[in-house]
C-alpha cells in the first residue's frame, strides 16, 4: 500500500523526520441555470506533499508531482525556525475504504438522471451547483505510519428566483436524497414576498444553518491554537473553564462522526472533541508542535504549523423553528460579505441576502431590503436564547467547512441598513 510514497520516503534518509502525502479528489460537478443543467464536469485534482525536518530546520514541498530534488534543495536553503513540525510516533498501518455505492456510481459512471429530474421539478426557477466527490488521502512517515482512506460526499446549493425575490438553501451529506429537500427550502424562502423596511437597532434574530455555517468557519479558525498564539483570535483572552457562550451552546469538531478524516497531517489519529460545552470553553485545536509549546497534547487537528477543524457540530435544542419565530423576530436565511474588522475582539459585519424574513406576532409580513449585521462573535455566542431541534448539514462555496447546525435564536443583534 502506498508504494509510490514509500519509494520517495526511502530516498529521503538522513533527516530526523519525513512524511510524504497524497490527496486526490475526483469530483462530478453539475451546474444548473433556470432549472436546466448547463454544465457537467468531471474534475480530478491530485496534490502531493513532502515534509523533511532536521532539528529546527524544515521544508515543505507541495505540487502536482513527487519532486524529491525540490524537497532536498528547499531544505538546503531553509533556516532554523522557532516553530517546526513534529510528527506523531505512530507506526500503524491504517485503511478506510468507505462503501457508498450510490455516490460511487454517480462519480464513476455519471448516473445523474435522478438529480436532473429533481432539478426540473422545481416550482420556481432555480440555479446552483451540486458536487459529488471521492476523496482519497494517503500518508506515510519515517516512523512507519502508512495510512489510506477513501470517502464519498455530496454537497451543493440551490438558489430559487421569484421575480425580485430569492431564496437559498445548501446541504452536505452522503446521500443525493437531500437534493429534493434543498430545492424545496430554497423555493419556500423565495415564495415570501412584500418588501419591509427595518430601522437601525437591535433585534432578536433567528439565524438559519446557512448563516451559522458561515460564522462557524471563522470560529473554527479562532479555535486554532495558532490563531491564539499569534493574537488573532478573541479566544486568546480566555482560558479553559471560562464561560464564553450561552449555556445552551455546545460546539464540537467531529472529524469521525462526520466521516471526514481518520488521521491528520502529522499522522495523529483524529477524534471528536468539544470546543465549547454548555457555554464553557473546553479546548483549542492543537497539532503536536503547538501542543508541546502550550503544554497540551495534540487534538488530532494538524495542519502542519497551523491546526484546523475538520467539521463543526452545534448540538441541537428542543424547540421547533415555528416556535422560534412565534414573536417579533427577523429570520436571517443567508449572508455574504462577512468581514472581521478585529480578530482579537471578534468584531465583524455581514450582509443579509436570499430572504431576510420579518415576523410580527409570529407571522411573516415580508422580506427586508438588504441589511447589515455589525456585532461581535462573542456577543452572538453569549446571546443565544434557543436552538431548534431540526439540524442540517451545510457546505457550499461561502461556507466551506462542513457544519451541522440547527436554527439559533440570538437576542439583541445590532442591525443597520446596508447601502
Secondary structure, DSSP 8 states (H G I E B T S, - for coil): --HHHHHHHHT-TTSSEEEEEEEEEEEEEEEEETTEEEEEEEEEEEEEEEEEEETTEEEEEEESS--HHHHHHHHHT----SS---------EEEEE---HHHHHHHHH---HHHHHHHHT-SSEEEEEEEEEEEEEEEEETTS-EEEEEEEEEEEEEEEEETTEEEEEEEEES-TTHHHHHHHHHHHHHT---EE---SEEEEEEE-HHHHHHHHHHHHHHTBHHHHHTT-SGGGG--TT-B-S-TT--EEE-TTTTTS-SB-TTS-B---EEEEETTEE---B--HHHHHHTT----S-B-SSSB--S-EEE---SB-HHHHTSSSEEEEEEEEEEEEEETTTTEEEEEEEEEEEEEETTEEEEEE--EEEEEEHHHHHHTEEEEEEEEEEEEETTEEEEEEEEEEEEEEEEEEE--
